[in-house]
Amino acid sequence: MTKKIAISKKTLENLYCNEKLSTYKIAKELNCDPTVIQNRLREYKLNMRFPKKRIDISKERLKKLYWEDGLSSYKLAEILGVGRTTVYNKLIEYGLGTRPKKLMKISENELERLYNIQKMPLSQIAELYGCSSSAILNKMKQYKIKRRNMFESNQTYPKRKFTGDQKLKAYMVGFRLGDLNVISKGEQAIIFIKSSTTRKEQFNLIKKIYGKYGHFNYKKFGGVYQIYCNLDNSFKFLIKKEDDIEEWILKNKTSFLSFLGGYIDAEGSFGVYQNKGRFRIGTYDKNILKLIKNELERLGIKIKFNLEKKSQRGFNNKDFYRVSINDKKSLKKFIKVIKPYVKHTKRLSDMLNVENNVLERIKNSKNEGKIWLKKSSI
């Protein structure tokens, strides 16, 4: 039985619903067939688009790219954002014909050496031989060379054991619950993390925090960074994914604030709206947000918790919740305690903007109070 390809709902929501990438582009990014993406969309009950648009390219330009510049149908498909068959059909429609099929010659021993000894990826072998990755894959099937999975592909790279303290561990757990997909796989129990983002700052942060401990790799497609990292099994504390904050984190103030710093870097936002600073986190993790609210209230910070959006049939099957801090004095206190634990450069920049806004508002309130007292004493 063919093993099911693991693609998280969050990844699909980001690439398909938010970034509006086609199923073909997502399939190229995740190294699978478009039908796999379409099946996952149905499985997760995400509304599907049906674009079926024609190639917007003239006969003259297609002729130049294909016949004069010598681009392959695979390369043209990538440039135009369509399937290779669509390019082929357009060539036939314009009466341009196709070039004779180029036979790729590589011996079984050479392919075995490049793939299993040198551990080269299919794309790199294909580049060496001037063909597509699928042509190399077909040769592997012909020679009955077993393909590596994502975990085996990176087992040769060195990995460091987790050497951080409870503070870093709590931060990593918070960030993981907000933004990372983590699983354990293989006999060596490799911890494999995945994430996708359109933000360079988020990419840099994941690379800085997790990448130094293992093999960090990524692909960029359509403005989206698809991130992969293999870690030592000492990072098994990242596997657990529940709508909860562990007791060891809640028992210690520094651990909790470190956890919250990671969760904010993954899901939170600071911003000034209608000239008033705000802090917000919106997720489906109802219990995590409630626990965050409880802990911050113990620190004397006013925080709101509310149901933002009810679940919608055919789109998502969970309610969406939000916590927010709007009161200027609470925001000032919150920023003071959380600032040392936030590592995301954009979050820090936005936080400073909110802090300046809050300090200015507090200053104005005091001045208005003095003016009022002065007038009332006259």
Summary of the structure (lengths in Angstrom):
residues: 378
radius of gyration: 26.1
end to end distance: 88.3
largest distance: 99.1
contacts: 1068
relative contact order: 0.08
helix: 53%
strand: 15%
